[in-house]
Structures are given as C-alpha cells and as structure tokens.
C-alpha cells in the first residue's frame, strides 16, 4: 500500500521560509523520481522541483534560486526548502513519485507522468 504524506505547510509572511516534508512508504522509494507540485484553485497543477534516484535535481523557473529539493533515502523522506517566499507561492503543495525515467527524460513537470501522490499541504504567504 503506497502512501505519501506531506507535512510542514503553514502560513508565513513574504520573505519567510518553510520546509516541506513528504514521508513515503509501500514502494521502493530510493529508486523513484520524486517531485513537488503545487496547485491553486482554478489552475493546473504546476511542477515545482524534482529529484532523481541519483540525486540530480531540476526546478521550475518560478522557484529556481529560492528553493532546494532533497531526499533522505534512509528515512524514505523527500524535502522542499522554500526561501524568500512570495504571495504567488501560495498553493497546495503535493509530492509525487514516478519511475526514475520521468526525471531523466525531463518529463518531471507533467503531472500525468507520476504514479503516486500525497494528499497535499497548504502553503499561504501573505
């Protein structure tokens, strides 16, 4: 039974920071491409960042330089450090897991490429 459970969201002032976590279970976490997406009501789900099984990372232009994605394979946990937050970062943030080929092929920003999803955590920046 695959589970992805996000935590760490909350309300923060512009310029602040948050660290999101995603605990994974029920599959071979270390061999999967992992990603963070975000979604605002009425808009499509947007890829934020991804990390492949080897630790290679990719970021959306909107967060590049302000965020860091990382993974701890011993803890089956994915992280997203968000700094210099802006009101436009307000969204529900989701973690997702897909085959490593999704990351390696550069397809990580497509939500349909991912097999498993968490329930989301709200980030509000004011």
C-alpha positions in Angstrom: 0.0 0.0 0.0 1.7 3.2 -1.3 1.5 6.2 0.9 2.9 9.7 0.5 2.3 12.0 3.5 3.2 15.7 3.2 3.8 18.0 6.2 5.3 21.3 7.0 2.9 23.7 5.3 1.5 26.7 7.0 1.1 30.5 6.9 4.2 32.7 6.6 5.0 36.3 5.8 6.5 37.3 2.5 10.3 36.8 2.6 10.0 33.9 5.1 10.9 30.3 4.7 9.2 26.9 5.0 10.5 23.3 4.8 8.0 20.8 3.4 8.5 17.1 4.1 7.0 14.0 2.4 7.2 10.6 4.0 6.9 7.7 1.6 6.1 4.1 2.2 4.9 1.0 0.4 7.3 1.1 -2.6 11.0 1.2 -3.4 11.4 4.9 -2.6 15.1 5.2 -3.3 14.8 4.1 -6.9 12.0 6.5 -7.9 11.9 10.0 -9.3 10.3 12.3 -6.7 8.8 15.7 -7.3 6.9 18.6 -5.7 3.9 20.1 -7.5 1.6 22.9 -6.4 -1.9 23.9 -7.3 -4.1 27.0 -6.9 -7.9 26.6 -7.2 -8.9 27.0 -10.8 -5.4 26.5 -12.2 -3.5 23.5 -13.4 -1.1 21.6 -11.2 2.4 23.1 -11.6 5.7 21.2 -11.3 8.0 22.9 -8.7 11.0 20.7 -8.5 12.2 17.1 -9.0 15.0 14.9 -7.8 16.0 11.6 -9.5 17.2 8.4 -7.8 20.8 9.6 -8.2 20.2 13.0 -6.6 20.1 15.1 -9.8 17.7 18.0 -9.4 15.5 20.2 -11.6 13.5 23.3 -10.8 10.8 25.4 -12.3 11.9 28.9 -13.3 9.4 30.4 -10.8 11.3 28.9 -7.8 14.8 28.5 -9.1 17.3 30.1 -6.7 14.7 30.2 -3.9 14.1 26.5 -3.3 16.0 23.3 -2.6 14.7 19.8 -3.2 16.4 17.0 -1.3 15.8 13.4 -0.4 16.9 11.2 2.5 16.7 7.6 1.3 17.4 6.2 4.8 14.3 7.9 6.0 12.2 7.5 2.8 11.6 11.2 3.0 11.5 14.0 0.5 12.1 17.6 1.4 11.4 21.0 -0.2 13.1 24.1 1.3 11.3 27.2 0.2 13.0 30.6 0.9 12.2 34.2 0.1 8.6 33.2 -0.2 6.3 35.4 -2.2 2.4 35.7 -2.1 2.3 34.0 -5.5 3.8 30.9 -3.9 0.5 30.4 -2.1 -0.9 27.0 -3.1 -1.5 23.4 -2.0 1.8 21.6 -2.4 1.9 17.9 -3.3 4.6 15.4 -3.5 4.6 12.7 -6.2 6.5 9.6 -7.1 7.2 8.2 -10.6 9.6 6.0 -12.4 13.1 7.3 -12.5 12.9 7.7 -16.3 10.4 10.5 -15.7 13.1 12.6 -14.1 15.9 11.5 -16.5 13.8 12.3 -19.6 12.9 15.8 -18.4 9.2 15.0 -18.2 9.0 15.7 -14.5 6.8 18.8 -14.8 3.9 16.7 -16.3 1.6 15.5 -13.5 0.3 12.6 -15.6 3.9 11.1 -15.6 3.6 10.3 -11.9 2.1 7.2 -10.4 1.6 8.2 -6.7 0.5 11.3 -5.0 0.2 12.7 -1.5 -2.8 14.5 -0.1 -1.2 17.9 -0.2 -0.2 20.6 2.4 -1.3 24.2 2.2 1.2 27.0 2.0 -0.1 30.5 2.5 2.2 33.6 2.0 0.9 37.0 3.0 
